[in-house]
């Protein structure tokens, strides 16, 4: 058991942002089973401080729900499918972009999709909550497809397929064909996330990286909450002026010592080691330590 936990810790530490996003989603899902799953009814009952409601008044009171909803799921099947697509989409995205851009896109697309869901449902006069990372995942997938649509992706039992074909099938099958079912709000959020992923790449190609907004916000809060050393180490430089007498004496002593060694070595080279006196041998032995 301990080895499994150690492996999970290592994967979380060195697996990169995609691995951490999966861990975060799974962790929040496990927490939701304990606190928000109604076993008698057989469904999740997320409170309005976690789920995103289409009522603007609730969102204005709890603006963080524009992000928290993207880390909770309404069932194991919902979580399982999303995590498979998340791992697939993030792996492809990081082929061309960095992890800061991935995190920025994930967060901003979730917020954009949430606002789109609220606007459309408010217009339709429908009050309903949504949860799920699908919108953010769709944004990552569409962003990669927009940047490199003809990229070959090898699928099991199918072979090489163009990336835009995969994205198109997922959008058509999972969203456009089911937009009028009971999860209409979720499908609207998915399509909004896909649209944001497309816009993100187009702006990036024109030199504007939206993910830098998230990076700057995160850096700002890190500077606030990370404790700074109140007494930072200061290197103090002092100019020591050693006594001229002591310095001279040490130099003279060193020169005399070296001179005596040189004389003994010359004697060895001329007459051999046996020609040295006992004092010279002792001196040479002590100098070699």
C-alpha positions as CSV (number, residue, x, y, z in Angstrom):
1,X,0.0,0.0,0.0
2,X,2.8,2.4,0.9
3,X,4.5,1.7,-2.5
4,X,1.3,2.6,-4.3
5,X,1.0,5.9,-2.4
6,X,4.7,6.6,-3.1
7,X,4.1,6.0,-6.9
8,X,1.1,8.3,-6.8
9,X,3.2,11.0,-5.1
10,X,6.0,10.6,-7.6
11,X,3.5,10.8,-10.5
12,X,1.9,13.9,-9.1
13,X,5.3,15.6,-8.5
14,X,6.9,14.8,-11.8
15,X,3.9,14.1,-14.1
16,X,3.4,17.7,-15.0
17,X,0.2,19.8,-15.1
18,X,-2.0,17.3,-17.0
19,X,-1.4,14.7,-14.3
20,X,-2.1,17.3,-11.6
21,X,-5.4,18.3,-13.2
22,X,-6.5,14.7,-13.3
23,X,-5.5,14.3,-9.6
24,X,-7.4,17.4,-8.7
25,X,-10.6,16.3,-10.5
26,X,-10.4,12.8,-9.0
27,X,-9.8,14.2,-5.5
28,X,-12.7,16.6,-5.7
29,X,-14.9,13.8,-7.0
30,X,-14.0,11.5,-4.1
31,X,-14.7,14.3,-1.7
32,X,-18.1,15.0,-3.3
33,X,-19.1,11.3,-2.9
34,X,-18.6,11.7,0.9
35,X,-20.4,15.0,1.3
36,X,-22.7,15.6,-1.7
37,X,-23.9,12.3,-2.9
38,X,-27.5,11.4,-1.8
39,X,-27.5,7.6,-1.6
40,X,-31.3,7.3,-1.2
41,X,-31.9,9.4,-4.3
42,X,-28.9,8.1,-6.2
43,X,-27.6,11.4,-7.4
44,X,-25.3,14.3,-6.5
45,X,-26.7,17.3,-4.8
46,X,-24.1,20.1,-5.1
47,X,-24.7,23.2,-3.1
48,X,-24.8,26.6,-4.7
49,X,-21.3,27.5,-3.4
50,X,-19.8,24.8,-5.6
51,X,-22.0,24.2,-8.6
52,X,-22.6,27.0,-11.2
53,X,-26.2,28.2,-11.3
54,X,-27.7,30.1,-14.1
55,X,-29.2,32.6,-11.7
56,X,-26.9,35.7,-11.9
57,X,-27.7,36.7,-8.4
58,X,-26.2,33.5,-7.0
59,X,-23.1,33.9,-9.1
60,X,-22.6,37.5,-8.0
61,X,-22.8,36.3,-4.4
62,X,-20.5,33.4,-5.1
63,X,-18.3,34.3,-8.0
64,X,-15.8,31.5,-7.3
65,X,-18.4,29.0,-8.7
66,X,-17.3,30.1,-12.2
67,X,-14.3,28.0,-11.5
68,X,-15.2,25.4,-8.9
69,X,-17.9,23.9,-11.1
70,X,-15.1,22.8,-13.5
71,X,-13.5,20.4,-11.0
72,X,-16.6,18.5,-9.9
73,X,-18.6,15.8,-11.8
74,X,-22.0,14.3,-11.8
75,X,-21.1,10.6,-11.7
76,X,-18.2,8.3,-12.3
77,X,-19.0,7.9,-16.0
78,X,-18.9,11.7,-16.4
79,X,-15.5,11.8,-14.6
80,X,-14.0,8.8,-16.4
81,X,-14.8,10.1,-20.0
82,X,-13.6,13.6,-19.1
83,X,-10.3,12.4,-17.7
84,X,-9.6,10.3,-20.8
85,X,-10.2,13.3,-23.1
86,X,-8.3,15.6,-20.7
87,X,-5.2,13.5,-20.8
88,X,-5.4,13.1,-24.6
89,X,-6.0,16.8,-25.2
90,X,-3.4,18.1,-22.7
91,X,-0.7,15.7,-24.1
92,X,-1.3,17.1,-27.6
93,X,-1.5,20.7,-26.4
94,X,1.8,20.5,-24.6
95,X,3.4,19.3,-27.9
96,X,3.2,22.9,-29.1
97,X,2.7,25.0,-26.0
98,X,3.8,25.2,-22.3
99,X,2.2,24.4,-19.0
100,X,1.4,28.0,-18.1
101,X,-0.5,28.4,-21.3
102,X,-2.4,25.1,-20.6
103,X,-3.4,26.3,-17.1
104,X,-4.4,29.7,-18.3
105,X,-6.5,28.2,-21.1
106,X,-8.2,25.7,-18.7
107,X,-9.2,28.4,-16.2
108,X,-10.2,31.1,-18.7
109,X,-12.2,28.7,-20.8
110,X,-14.1,27.4,-17.8
111,X,-15.0,31.0,-16.8
112,X,-16.0,31.9,-20.3
113,X,-18.1,28.8,-20.7
114,X,-19.8,29.5,-17.4
115,X,-20.7,33.0,-18.3
116,X,-22.0,31.8,-21.6
117,X,-24.2,29.2,-19.8
118,X,-25.5,31.9,-17.4
119,X,-26.3,34.3,-20.2
120,X,-28.2,31.8,-22.4
121,X,-30.1,30.2,-19.6
122,X,-31.0,33.6,-18.1
123,X,-32.4,34.6,-21.5
124,X,-34.4,31.4,-21.7
125,X,-35.6,32.0,-18.1
126,X,-34.2,28.6,-16.9
127,X,-32.7,28.2,-13.4
128,X,-30.4,25.2,-13.4
129,X,-26.9,24.2,-12.1
130,X,-24.0,22.6,-14.0
131,X,-20.8,20.9,-13.0
132,X,-18.0,19.3,-15.0
133,X,-14.6,20.0,-16.6
134,X,-15.9,19.3,-20.1
135,X,-16.0,22.9,-21.2
136,X,-12.3,23.5,-20.3
137,X,-11.3,20.2,-21.8
138,X,-13.1,21.0,-25.0
139,X,-11.3,24.3,-25.1
140,X,-7.9,22.5,-24.9
141,X,-8.8,20.0,-27.6
142,X,-10.2,22.6,-30.0
143,X,-7.2,24.9,-29.4
144,X,-4.8,22.2,-30.4
145,X,-7.0,21.2,-33.4
146,X,-7.1,24.9,-34.5
147,X,-3.3,25.2,-34.3
148,X,-2.5,21.9,-35.9
149,X,-5.7,20.5,-37.6
150,X,-3.8,18.1,-39.9
151,X,-1.8,16.4,-37.2
152,X,-1.9,12.7,-37.5
153,X,-3.2,10.8,-34.4
154,X,-3.0,7.1,-34.3
155,X,-6.1,5.4,-32.7
156,X,-6.4,1.8,-31.7
157,X,-8.2,-0.4,-34.3
158,X,-8.6,2.6,-36.6
159,X,-5.1,3.8,-37.4
160,X,-4.0,7.4,-38.4
161,X,-6.7,10.0,-38.1
162,X,-6.5,13.8,-38.6
163,X,-6.9,15.6,-35.3
164,X,-9.7,17.8,-36.6
165,X,-11.7,14.7,-37.5
166,X,-11.5,13.5,-33.9
167,X,-12.5,17.0,-32.5
168,X,-15.4,17.3,-35.0
169,X,-16.8,13.9,-34.1
170,X,-16.6,14.6,-30.3
171,X,-18.3,18.0,-30.7
172,X,-21.0,16.7,-33.1
173,X,-21.8,13.5,-31.2
174,X,-21.4,14.7,-27.6
175,X,-22.9,18.2,-28.0
176,X,-24.7,19.2,-31.2
177,X,-26.8,16.0,-31.4
178,X,-27.7,16.2,-27.7
179,X,-28.1,19.9,-27.1
180,X,-31.9,19.6,-26.4
181,X,-31.6,16.8,-23.9
182,X,-31.8,17.2,-20.1
183,X,-28.2,18.4,-20.0
184,X,-28.7,21.3,-22.4
185,X,-26.8,23.6,-20.1
186,X,-23.7,21.3,-20.1
187,X,-23.7,21.1,-23.9
188,X,-24.0,24.9,-24.2
189,X,-21.0,25.2,-21.9
190,X,-19.1,22.6,-24.0
191,X,-19.7,24.5,-27.2
192,X,-18.7,27.8,-25.5
193,X,-15.5,26.2,-24.3
194,X,-14.8,25.0,-27.8
195,X,-15.4,28.5,-29.2
196,X,-13.0,29.9,-26.6
197,X,-10.3,27.5,-27.6
198,X,-10.6,28.6,-31.2
199,X,-10.4,32.3,-30.2
200,X,-7.5,31.7,-27.9
201,X,-5.3,30.3,-30.8
202,X,-6.3,33.0,-33.2
203,X,-5.4,35.7,-30.7
204,X,-2.2,33.8,-29.9
205,X,-1.2,33.7,-33.6
206,X,-1.7,37.5,-33.7
207,X,0.7,37.9,-30.7
208,X,-1.8,38.2,-27.8
209,X,-1.6,35.4,-25.2
210,X,-4.7,35.4,-23.0
211,X,-3.1,32.9,-20.6
212,X,-0.8,35.6,-19.3
213,X,-3.7,37.1,-17.5
214,X,-4.0,34.0,-15.3
215,X,-0.2,33.8,-14.9
216,X,-0.1,37.4,-13.6
217,X,-3.0,36.9,-11.2
218,X,-1.4,33.7,-9.8
219,X,2.0,35.4,-9.4
220,X,0.3,38.4,-7.7
221,X,-1.3,36.1,-5.0
222,X,1.9,34.1,-4.6
223,X,3.7,37.3,-3.7
224,X,1.0,38.2,-1.2
225,X,0.7,34.9,0.6
226,X,4.2,33.5,0.4
227,X,6.0,34.5,3.6
228,X,9.0,36.6,3.1
229,X,12.0,36.4,5.4
230,X,11.7,39.3,7.7
231,X,15.4,39.2,8.4
232,X,17.0,38.3,5.1
233,X,20.6,37.4,5.2
234,X,22.8,40.3,4.4
235,X,26.3,39.7,3.4
236,X,28.5,42.1,5.2
237,X,31.9,43.0,3.7
238,X,34.6,44.1,6.1
239,X,38.0,45.2,5.3
240,X,40.4,43.6,7.6
241,X,43.9,45.1,7.7
242,X,46.2,42.5,9.0
243,X,49.3,43.6,10.8
244,X,52.1,44.3,8.4
245,X,54.6,42.7,10.8
246,X,52.6,39.4,11.0
247,X,52.1,39.2,7.3
248,X,55.8,39.8,6.6
249,X,56.8,37.3,9.2
250,X,54.6,34.6,7.7
251,X,55.9,35.3,4.2
252,X,59.5,35.2,5.5
253,X,58.8,32.0,7.4
254,X,57.2,30.4,4.3
255,X,60.2,31.4,2.1
256,X,62.7,30.0,4.6
257,X,60.7,26.8,4.9
258,X,60.5,26.3,1.1
259,X,64.2,27.3,0.7
260,X,65.2,24.5,3.1
261,X,63.1,22.0,1.3
262,X,64.7,23.0,-2.0
263,X,68.2,22.6,-0.6
264,X,67.4,19.1,0.7
265,X,66.0,18.1,-2.7
266,X,69.1,19.4,-4.4
267,X,71.2,17.3,-2.1
268,X,69.2,14.2,-2.8
269,X,69.5,14.7,-6.6
270,X,73.3,15.1,-6.3
271,X,74.2,12.5,-3.6
272,X,71.1,10.4,-3.0
273,X,68.7,10.1,-0.1
274,X,71.3,8.3,2.1
275,X,73.4,11.4,2.2
276,X,70.8,13.2,4.3
277,X,71.3,13.6,8.0
278,X,68.7,12.4,10.5
279,X,67.5,16.0,11.1
280,X,67.1,16.6,7.3
281,X,65.2,13.3,6.9
282,X,62.9,14.2,9.8
283,X,62.3,17.7,8.4
284,X,61.5,16.4,5.0
285,X,59.1,13.8,6.4
286,X,57.2,16.4,8.5
287,X,57.0,18.7,5.5
288,X,55.4,16.0,3.4
289,X,52.4,15.5,5.8
